[in-house]
Amino acid sequence: MPGITAPSNYSQEPPRHPALLINSKEPFNAEPHRSALISSYVTPVDFFYKRNHGPIPIVDDIDRYSFSIAGLIENPKELYMKDIWKLPKYTVTATLQCAGNRRTAMSKTRKVKGVGWDISAIGNAVWGGAKLADVLELIGIPKSSQITPSGGKHVEFVSIDKCKEENGGPYKASIPMSQATNPEADVLLAYEMNGEPLNRDHGYPLRVIVPGVIGARSVKWLDSINILAEECQGFFMQRDYKMFPPSVNWDNINWSTRKPQMDFPVQSAICSLEDVNVVKPGKVTIKGYAVSGGGRGIERVDVSIDGGKTWVEAFRFQKAGIPYVSDDISSDKWAWVLFEAEADIPESAEIVAKAVDAAANVQPENVEVIWNLRGILNTSWHRVHVRVGHSSL
């Protein structure tokens, strides 16, 4: 595509913050320390997890950069950044989470394949851009469409990014037409992150943001959009990011029996304590994040200091000091909430957090019951162990 190239090697990677925990260097996959996530409601770009499948694309001429819209439409179109900038700009505060977040804990039960994320393959940002529904209107697809006259039911996003899983082809994913054309779904073609132009790691110059859905569908470095009758047939839709029961292994897996994962389930994690922390006896502040997919708010976060025998309810907030109400018009429906609770820790303890969303979905107690061979969607109760240490005089 004019104006943007996908390098064949890793010699021109962008700079990254030295505090990131690197899970793989080539391609670059890294997450912040968990404590960085609770320092602010909006995650700074430097500390937003980096998830890549190949070398980072390079924009050499923003004025020449364009992407195509083709497929089951009468008039294929090529759009430039100036065309996107002319459309109404929306800002959407949305949490992105890799489907493999907390994979390392799942691997402790039984080994799984994938990048070894701890609990920080997640971040919350203010995304700025044009609504996909407005862009699709430019090519004659009305808002709230289920299907186009030519039979288009899915909208596929193709990246300039080249990855080995696609045999050197581009990364791609799709969402249903009904979601793409629904203005209330807030799907964006985003060119800003936290009020600044996207940086290279996060999709400069243009990326898709699909709120409430696993991060794998928010395609970066947009190259083209295709209107399809069937969902995208790419590797990451058909042979990855699907949820299988614990009985399935690499010998008996049949990818076609499962749908691609879209919404993410209710999730929470404790970020103020490492596992294992040594703390002084007495009051300990327990802080973390909680989030659910599909725009479902967080109704409750429960915290236990005795492994789940007894519980207290944590204080939830998005704006500091202001209690969060999940269905309030001032709440960010696609974003996480931060939580905080105080507890008296008289002796060594297992501290646990679990969240309940607005549909009364609750995190499963144990990772064993949701174990799957790709290690995705580990939403089991999050546990940290603390050891009380008495300082000597």
C-alpha positions in Angstrom: 0.0 0.0 0.0 1.4 3.5 -0.8 3.0 5.4 2.0 3.5 2.4 4.3 5.7 -0.6 4.2 6.1 -3.8 6.3 9.8 -4.5 6.9 11.2 -8.0 6.4 13.4 -7.8 9.5 13.6 -6.2 12.9 16.3 -3.6 12.2 13.9 -0.6 12.3 11.9 -1.2 15.5 10.7 1.8 17.5 12.1 2.6 20.9 10.3 1.1 24.0 10.2 1.9 27.7 13.0 0.1 29.5 10.7 -0.9 32.4 8.6 -3.2 30.2 8.7 -6.9 30.9 9.7 -8.5 27.6 8.0 -11.8 26.7 9.5 -12.0 23.2 11.9 -9.7 21.4 11.2 -10.7 17.8 8.3 -10.1 17.4 8.2 -7.7 20.3 5.7 -8.6 23.0 5.9 -6.9 26.3 3.8 -5.9 29.3 4.3 -3.4 32.1 4.8 -4.3 35.8 1.4 -4.8 37.3 1.8 -1.9 39.6 1.9 0.5 36.6 -1.6 -0.4 35.7 -3.2 1.0 38.9 -1.2 4.3 38.8 -3.9 5.8 36.5 -7.3 5.1 35.1 -6.0 5.8 31.6 -2.9 3.7 30.8 0.1 5.8 29.5 1.1 4.7 26.0 4.5 3.7 27.1 3.0 1.2 29.6 0.3 -0.1 27.4 1.1 -3.7 26.5 2.7 -4.3 23.1 1.4 -7.3 21.1 3.0 -7.9 17.7 3.2 -10.7 15.2 6.0 -9.4 13.0 8.3 -6.3 12.4 6.6 -2.9 13.0 5.4 -1.3 9.8 6.9 2.0 8.7 5.0 5.0 7.3 7.2 7.0 4.9 4.6 9.3 3.6 1.4 10.0 5.5 -0.1 12.0 2.6 0.2 8.9 0.3 -1.1 6.4 2.9 -4.4 5.0 1.9 -6.5 1.9 2.4 -9.1 0.2 0.2 -12.7 -0.9 0.8 -13.7 -3.7 -1.5 -15.6 -7.0 -1.6 -19.4 -7.4 -1.8 -20.1 -3.7 -2.7 -20.9 -2.0 -5.9 -18.3 0.7 -5.8 -14.9 -0.2 -4.3 -13.2 2.8 -2.8 -9.7 4.0 -1.7 -9.6 6.3 1.3 -6.8 8.6 2.5 -6.2 10.0 5.9 -7.7 13.3 4.8 -10.9 11.5 4.1 -11.0 10.0 7.6 -10.1 13.3 9.2 -13.0 14.9 7.5 -15.5 12.6 9.3 -16.9 13.4 12.7 -14.2 12.6 15.3 -15.3 10.5 18.3 -13.3 9.6 21.4 -14.0 6.3 23.1 -12.5 5.2 26.4 -12.0 1.4 26.0 -9.9 -1.3 27.5 -8.0 -3.7 25.2 -7.1 -7.0 26.6 -5.1 -9.8 24.9 -7.0 -13.1 24.9 -3.8 -14.6 26.4 -3.7 -12.3 29.4 -2.8 -14.4 32.6 -1.6 -17.3 30.4 1.4 -18.1 32.6 -1.0 -19.0 35.5 -2.9 -21.4 33.2 0.4 -23.0 32.2 1.1 -24.0 35.8 -1.9 -26.3 35.6 -0.8 -27.9 32.3 1.5 -26.4 29.6 -0.2 -24.3 27.0 1.1 -22.7 23.8 1.5 -18.9 23.4 3.2 -15.8 24.7 3.7 -16.1 28.4 1.7 -13.1 29.7 1.4 -12.4 33.4 -1.6 -10.1 34.3 -0.7 -7.0 32.4 -1.6 -7.8 28.8 -4.3 -5.2 29.2 -4.6 -1.4 29.2 -7.2 1.3 29.1 -6.9 4.2 26.6 -8.9 7.1 25.1 -9.1 6.3 21.4 -9.8 9.0 18.9 -11.0 8.5 15.3 -13.9 8.1 13.0 -16.7 5.6 13.6 -16.6 2.6 11.3 -20.3 3.1 10.7 -19.7 6.5 9.2 -16.9 5.2 7.0 -19.1 2.4 5.7 -21.8 4.9 4.9 -19.3 6.5 2.5 -19.5 3.3 0.4 -23.3 3.1 0.6 -23.8 0.7 3.5 -26.4 2.3 5.8 -26.1 2.3 9.6 -27.6 -0.7 11.5 -27.3 -2.9 8.4 -27.3 -6.7 8.9 -26.5 -7.6 5.3 -25.7 -5.7 2.1 -27.7 -6.1 -1.1 -24.8 -8.2 -2.4 -24.9 -10.5 0.6 -22.1 -9.0 2.8 -22.5 -10.0 6.4 -19.0 -9.5 7.7 -16.4 -6.8 7.7 -12.8 -7.9 7.4 -9.8 -5.8 8.4 -6.5 -6.6 6.8 -3.2 -5.2 8.1 0.0 -4.3 6.3 1.6 -6.4 9.0 3.2 -9.7 7.8 3.3 -12.7 10.1 4.7 -16.2 10.0 1.3 -17.7 11.0 -0.1 -16.4 7.7 3.0 -17.8 5.9 4.3 -14.2 5.4 0.8 -12.9 4.6 -1.0 -10.1 6.4 -2.7 -10.3 9.8 -6.5 -10.1 9.5 -9.7 -10.5 11.4 -13.4 -9.7 11.0 -16.5 -8.6 12.9 -20.2 -9.0 12.0 -21.8 -6.4 9.7 -24.4 -5.7 12.4 -21.6 -4.7 14.9 -19.6 -2.7 12.3 -22.6 -0.6 11.2 -24.0 0.0 14.7 -23.0 3.5 15.9 -23.7 2.4 19.5 -21.0 -0.4 19.2 -18.4 2.5 19.0 -16.1 0.6 16.6 -13.5 3.1 15.5 -10.9 3.6 12.8 -8.6 5.3 15.3 -5.7 7.6 14.6 -5.2 8.9 18.2 -4.4 7.3 21.5 -4.6 9.3 24.7 -4.9 12.6 22.7 -1.8 11.9 20.6 -1.3 10.4 17.1 -0.9 6.6 17.4 2.7 5.5 17.9 4.1 2.8 15.7 3.7 0.0 18.2 0.0 0.8 18.5 -0.9 1.0 14.8 0.2 4.3 13.3 -1.3 5.7 11.2 -4.7 4.0 11.4 -6.1 1.0 13.3 -9.4 -0.6 14.2 -10.7 -0.5 17.8 -13.5 -3.0 18.6 -14.5 -2.2 22.2 -15.5 -5.1 24.5 -13.9 -7.7 22.2 -10.6 -9.5 22.6 -7.7 -7.4 21.4 -7.0 -9.8 18.4 -9.9 -8.2 16.5 -8.6 -4.6 16.8 -6.4 -4.8 13.8 -3.4 -2.4 13.6 -1.8 -0.7 10.5 -4.9 -0.9 8.4 -4.3 -1.9 4.8 -7.8 -2.8 3.5 -11.4 -3.5 4.5 -13.3 -6.2 2.8 -17.1 -6.8 2.8 -17.6 -10.6 3.0 -20.4 -13.1 3.0 -18.6 -15.3 5.6 -16.3 -14.4 8.5 -12.6 -13.9 7.8 -10.8 -17.1 7.0 -7.4 -16.0 8.3 -5.3 -18.0 10.8 -6.2 -15.9 13.8 -9.9 -16.2 13.2 -10.0 -19.9 12.2 -7.0 -21.6 13.9 -6.4 -19.5 17.0 -8.2 -17.6 19.6 -11.0 -20.2 20.0 -12.1 -21.6 23.4 -11.9 -25.4 23.7 -12.8 -27.5 26.7 -10.0 -29.0 28.9 -10.5 -32.4 27.2 -9.2 -31.2 23.8 -5.5 -31.6 23.1 -3.3 -31.1 20.0 -4.0 -34.6 18.9 -7.8 -34.4 18.8 -8.4 -30.7 18.1 -10.9 -29.8 15.4 -10.8 -26.0 14.9 -13.9 -25.9 12.8 -16.1 -27.0 15.8 -15.7 -23.6 17.6 -16.5 -20.0 16.7 -13.8 -17.4 16.9 -13.7 -15.7 20.3 -15.2 -12.2 20.3 -16.4 -10.7 23.7 -14.1 -11.3 26.6 -15.5 -12.7 29.9 -15.5 -10.9 33.3 -12.0 -10.5 34.6 -10.1 -9.0 37.5 -6.6 -9.0 38.9 -4.8 -7.6 42.0 -2.0 -5.2 40.9 -0.8 -3.7 44.2 0.9 -6.9 45.4 3.3 -9.3 43.7 3.2 -13.0 44.3 4.9 -13.5 46.8 5.1 -10.2 48.7 6.5 -9.8 52.2 4.4 -7.3 54.1 4.4 -5.9 57.6 1.6 -7.1 59.8 -1.5 -4.8 59.9 -3.4 -2.9 57.2 -2.7 -3.7 53.6 -4.3 -1.9 50.6 -5.4 -4.2 47.8 -5.8 -2.6 44.4 -6.5 -3.9 41.0 -8.6 -3.8 37.9 -11.9 -5.4 36.8 -13.5 -5.4 33.4 -16.0 -7.3 31.3 -16.6 -7.6 27.6 -19.6 -6.6 25.5 -20.1 -3.3 27.3 -21.2 -5.1 30.5 -20.3 -3.0 33.6 -18.8 -4.3 36.8 -21.4 -4.8 39.5 -19.1 -5.9 42.3 -15.5 -6.8 43.1 -15.1 -9.2 46.1 -11.8 -9.5 47.9 -10.8 -12.2 50.4 -7.7 -12.5 52.6 -8.3 -16.1 53.6 -8.3 -17.9 50.2 -12.0 -17.3 49.5 -13.6 -18.4 52.8 -14.8 -14.9 53.7 -15.2 -11.8 51.5 -15.4 -8.0 51.6 -16.6 -5.8 48.8 -14.1 -3.4 47.3 -14.7 0.2 46.4 -15.0 0.6 42.6 -14.2 3.7 40.6 -13.2 5.1 37.2 -12.8 8.7 38.3 -10.7 9.0 41.5 -12.9 9.1 44.6 -16.2 8.9 42.7 -18.1 5.7 43.3 -18.7 3.9 40.0 -22.3 2.9 38.8 -22.2 0.5 36.0 -25.2 1.7 34.0 -24.7 5.4 34.7 -24.5 7.7 31.7 -21.3 9.2 33.0 -19.6 5.8 33.2 -17.3 4.5 30.4 -19.1 1.3 29.4 -16.2 -0.1 27.4 -13.6 0.6 30.1 -12.3 -1.2 33.2 -12.9 -0.1 36.7 -10.2 0.1 39.3 -10.9 -1.3 42.8 -9.5 -0.8 46.2 -10.0 -2.5 49.6 -8.2 -2.4 52.9 -7.6 -5.5 55.0 -5.8 -6.4 58.2 -3.2 -9.1 57.5 -2.2 -10.7 60.8 -0.3 -13.6 59.3 0.7 -15.0 55.9 -2.3 -15.2 53.6 -3.7 -15.9 50.2 -5.5 -12.8 48.9 -8.1 -13.3 46.3 -10.1 -11.1 44.0 -13.2 -11.9 41.9 -15.5 -9.7 39.9 -19.2 -9.9 39.0 -20.5 -8.1 35.9 -23.8 -6.5 35.2 -25.2 -9.7 33.8 -24.3 -11.5 37.1 -21.5 -13.4 35.4 -18.8 -14.2 37.9 -15.2 -15.5 37.5 -14.7 -19.2 38.0 -12.9 -20.3 41.2 -10.3 -22.5 39.6 -8.2 -22.3 36.5 -8.5 -26.1 36.0 -12.1 -26.0 34.9 -11.4 -23.4 32.1 -8.0 -24.8 31.1 -7.6 -24.9 27.3 -4.7 -25.8 25.1 -4.1 -22.2 23.8 -4.2 -20.7 27.3 -6.8 -18.0 26.5 -9.3 -16.3 28.7 -7.9 -17.2 32.0 -10.5 -15.4 34.1 -10.2 -17.6 37.2 -10.1 -15.9 40.7 -6.8 -14.0 40.9 -4.7 -15.0 43.8 -1.6 -13.5 45.4 0.3 -14.9 48.4 1.7 -12.6 51.0 4.0 -13.4 53.8 4.0 -11.3 56.9 7.6 -10.4 57.9 8.3 -8.9 61.3 11.1 -6.3 61.2 13.7 -6.7 63.9 14.6 -3.7 66.0 
